[in-house]
Amino acid sequence: MYRLNVGGADISAQNDTLSRNWESDETYFQSTTTGMNISTNISTIKHPDFIEFTAPPMVYIIAKSLGSLSGGYNLSWEFRVSPNFLYFVRVHFCDMISSSTNSMVLDLFMNGYIAFQSLDLLRVSGDLAEPYYKDFVLKNTEETLTVSVGPATMSSIRNATMNGIEIMKFINKVDASKKENRVNNVLTKTSELSKTSKLVIIIGCGVFVVIFLAFLGLSFCYLKSCRLKKNSVNACEFLRHFTLHEIQHATNGFDAELLIGVGGFGKVYKGTLDNGKIVAIKVAIPESRQGLDEFYNEIELLYGLRHQNLVSLVGCCNEDSKLIVVYNYMANGSLSSHLYGRDFVPLSWKQRLVICLGATKGLLYLHTGAKQSIIHCDVKTTNILLDEKFVPKVADFGISKRGPLLDKSHVTTNVKGSFGYVDPEYFWTKYLTKKSDVYSFGVVLIEVICGKPALDDTRTTQEMNLALWALSCHKKGTFNEMVDPYLIGKVNMDSLNKVLELAWKCLEERRVNRPSMGYVLCQLEEALHLELASHVLNDNDIEFSDDIEAVV
């Protein structure tokens, strides 16, 4: 319902890793004092590269503080909400005020109830300028919800701060007749604080169990990561090995102007080798465990794969604690950039079909051509790259998984993927199959037809998820209004309708009702033949160097 950048300006979805919009808090700030907006340099924030999925770093370098006021003052924000619902509230902190010898201690309130008493930011976060967030669940019977923070009685620093607030509403209403339950166990009324002491032993035992299970989980992850690292290093032995000096020379010392991509794994630079070959150079972040695991996984899977529609490895560098992988450079960027990117020349329907055909061939090879099937897990238009001849290459195998053995129907794994593309059955059951890639490719086909991104929170709530919006319009018979205006009058409608019917099959909720990638390939070939037979060509059509018949 609300997502505030406290003390700062609006943050657009383009500046958030998860495409969230953050608005300034000024509209909701209701304190009797004006408060003071403070900020710091991003270089002073601890681990800025690893908090982006929690909130953009911009949220943690800007805050509102109480200033020098003392005695009874709080910072407060008030929100309009629906009564008789449960609300999830997340508050973000980053202490830019305290010193190592004198730290800030806060009291946090929600609707006048103590949410947390004597929150020592330095103790809970572990360091000064260390991002920290805390979650609460509140049963609200009023039409407003207030969040307040102030200095704790015991605090020697008579100041308070806040960096961000997020509020989400649970869908189902709750029973408001039981007033004593208006605040659940996470939030305790001030007069009832003593009752919490009765839970100490139970909570202590629970914490022990959680820590023990976490230890087992971390041990498993460590052993898994060691296996991945060993396999990826072995893979590097079969690839060209670049020295760190060669990599630095190719990227002009990792020049920021050559930076072409950033992700959880690290950064990607455009580089030029001594022989003039242009390449893409991916540099891992050594401190990111998740990023390194995905990095190792991609190397392990990719080095044994050879297909014209899969991005290919050129070599790697494992020197001076740096892990670097070199790929062929894709001169024409991603498919997404040609559908709705900036300053793009729209692709004709023929071009879109040829690109989809090539991507399908790459995915079909993963599913059936490799020694053991591979499920990509992150099929999307930004991961379909185009070389200088517009030949499509499926990329980014960081979260890909080996498929099930012959006697199994699925792989059970934690859900990973990109919002807007994830197979709903996989999301509910954690059962990953090749049909999960088929669902994601169905979303790609809808993007290709509509020229719109799969997820866009600048659209209305009903239209935010493109696949769900398209299915809704299809049921109402209004899908034709969603078709990319550029295609109107320039496409064989039999060809477009065949692809559209294919997309509906791919987007079936249950995987047993979805087609295989081989069926997808056959249908796209028929759609391309229909388009070519109609001789509908665009004057601005970018010609492909490969013969169309060879592509088909």
Secondary structure, DSSP 8 states (H G I E B T S, - for coil): -EEEETTS--B-GGGSTT---BEESTTTB--SS--EEEE--GGGSSSGGGSTTTS-HHHHHEEEE-TT--SS--EEEEEE--SSEEEEEEEEE---S-BTTB--EEEEEETTEEEEEEEEHHHHHSSTT--EEEEEEEEE-SSEEEEEEEE-TT-SS---EE-EEEEEEEEEE---S-GGGSS-TTSB-GGGGGGGGGGHHHHHHHHHHHHHHHHHHHHHHHHHHHHHHHHHHHHHHTSEE--HHHHHHHTTTT-GGGEEEEETTEEEEEEE-TTS-EEEEEEE-TT-HHHHHHHHHHHHHHTT---TTB--EEEEEEETTEEEEEEE--TT-BHHHHHS-TT-----HHHHHHHHHHHHHHHHIIIIISSS-EE-S---GGGEEE-TT--EEE---TT-EE---TT-S-EE----S-TTTS-HHHHHH-EE-HHHHHHHHHHHHHHHHHT--SB-TTS-GGGSBHHHHHHHHHHHT-GGGGS-GGGTTSS-HHHHHHHHHHHHHHT-SSGGGS--HHHHHHHHHHHHHHHHHHT---TT----SS-HHHH-
